[in-house]
Amino acid sequence: MSNQGFKAIPSRERGLSNSSLLSGRTLFSRTHHDASVSRSSALSENTSSILNGYAVKPSPLTILLTFLASISGFMFGYDTGYISSVLVSIGADLGGDGLSLTNREYITSATSCGALFGAIVAGTLADAWGRKPAIMGCNLLFIAGASMQCVAKTVHFMIAGRLVMGIGVGIGSLIAPLYLSELAPSKFRGRMVIINCLAITGGQLIAYALGALFSYLHITWRFLVGFSLIPSMVQLVAFLFLPDTPRYLIMVGKTNQAAEVLRKIYLDAPNDLIAANIAELSSFNSDLDLENESRLHKIWSKIKEIHTVPSNLRALIIACGLQGIQQLTGFNALMYFSGTIFEMIGFQNSIGVSCIVAGTNFVFTIVAFLVIDRVGRRRIMLWTVPGMLVSLLVCAWTFSHLDFNTDESVSVTASRAVWNLLTVVGMMSFVAFYASGLGNVPWQQSELFPQSVRGLGTSYATATNWSGSLILSMTFLTMMEKLTPSGTFIFFAFVTLASVVFIYYCYPELSGLELEETQDLLTGGFNVKKSVQMAGERKDMATKLASFQDNVTLDVV
Ligand SMILES: O[C@H]1[C@H](O)[C@@H](O)[C@H](O)[C@@H](O)[C@H]1O
């Protein structure tokens, strides 16, 4: 097939934004006279939206890529999830009389430290090598890290294995949602990224459940770690045969390959439309302007671009803000320490109770999956984050009626049982509200940034996430001791209140927007009101298009 129709032209030669949208549109309408096209172009804004109309349901390739890319999410969840039961079962396997508290802390936080480092470099790697090689690179790190842990005989070697695996987790936590966002037709984008979140929470649940099962059956923890080798090998081998995202391929000028992938995503779309779409996407590609620059110069230009272009800076504030509040509102404290908390208030089976937290998290991620593209990111957040706030206050209140005496076995009186039950209900409702919104929406981060700084921007945001997770895991138990459990949960409630204000004023509705349209929206302000109005218009347009298609089908019949 000829490359002529969609030769990538540097943006400076063509002019950006609206004019480029026009060029794609005009090229398309000039070259295509199909009836279905003129009806779409009458209703749509750019070729991506027109293409979107052809994605009635996700194509087989889209489904395959979504599930295979989400293995990275599974690894993220499984690797952060199995450690709590491994720590309990290691005993003296790493030498000495068993693990000291400090060693436990080092082994646990090595993964978060590695992940923080991985997140910082991941965006730049993804831009330099491509999304697909970055996914394969993190598989190699998973495999190396897990193998090191399986054979570890000393604490130091175990920590090194956790660190190597952590770097893979950090890179994977950025690349999988980035890969999915760049691949997805915009009407499925939210759900496709949430499938990766389902894999994270599912991985955590499976790790907890297997941990409980293995310790019950007295199976060595090394098998629990070794199990993680299977999904990483599957993903590594599968990606040898799978493509990179069309947007990345266009970014590096491989337009023929991009066309091939687009054809498999939008099965019924005419070739001219795909050519026009590639021409349009190329016009957003400022990387072509830097074609002859050194790699270091390119990186520096991107760093400058993300801080000095106001719309990029706003995107950065939103992405880092959401990732920061995802962690600092305290969810992972429950994920990592719910067993400890429940033990403190007199529950016997702490691993079982931790499964309840992980299970609720997983189930409500399914709820988010079902509603995100229909209800919208902003609306979900404005409904669920206040719910988290109320649940945290309930927990603070019930904690104040409980005696946190870890040394004595507490006899369970009737009134204590009621407070215990209320505490569990408060925590489960906190987790449910979290998982329906804040647990997932921040991972839609890629849609905030334009192609040229998408890798870098998501690196900042993912690094914020891992820093928050590290801070929380290092301070939570101390906070419980110094501020009291009620005080700690009131602190989280304050952070949650501030988050509601942040979301209300700074987070526009991005559902249904093409990735290239976000930059326009964030120009001149956060434009929250305008975004809500545009979301309404897009919904109307989708309804009109659907009824138009129905009528055309009826006419044809
Ligand atoms: O989105 C995920 C998910 O909510 C996980 O359950 C949590 O452990 C992660 O920190 C978070 O990033």
The ligand as an SDF file (V2000), in Angstrom:
LIG
                    3D

 12 12  0  0  0  0  0  0  0  0999 V2000
   -5.3020    2.0100   41.3660 O   0  0  0  0  0  0  0  0  0  0  0  0
   -4.5830    1.1970   42.2220 C   0  0  0  0  0  0  0  0  0  0  0  0
   -5.5330    0.3250   43.0130 C   0  0  0  0  0  0  0  0  0  0  0  0
   -6.4740    1.0950   43.6200 O   0  0  0  0  0  0  0  0  0  0  0  0
   -4.7860   -0.5150   43.9910 C   0  0  0  0  0  0  0  0  0  0  0  0
   -5.7010   -1.2480   44.7590 O   0  0  0  0  0  0  0  0  0  0  0  0
   -3.8720    0.2900   44.8840 C   0  0  0  0  0  0  0  0  0  0  0  0
   -3.1530   -0.5590   45.7230 O   0  0  0  0  0  0  0  0  0  0  0  0
   -2.9210    1.1280   44.0530 C   0  0  0  0  0  0  0  0  0  0  0  0
   -2.0830    1.9010   44.8510 O   0  0  0  0  0  0  0  0  0  0  0  0
   -3.7050    2.0100   43.1300 C   0  0  0  0  0  0  0  0  0  0  0  0
   -2.8170    2.7820   42.3610 O   0  0  0  0  0  0  0  0  0  0  0  0
  1  2  1  0
  2  3  1  0
  2 11  1  0
  3  4  1  0
  3  5  1  0
  5  6  1  0
  5  7  1  0
  7  8  1  0
  7  9  1  0
  9 10  1  0
  9 11  1  0
 11 12  1  0
M  END
$$$$
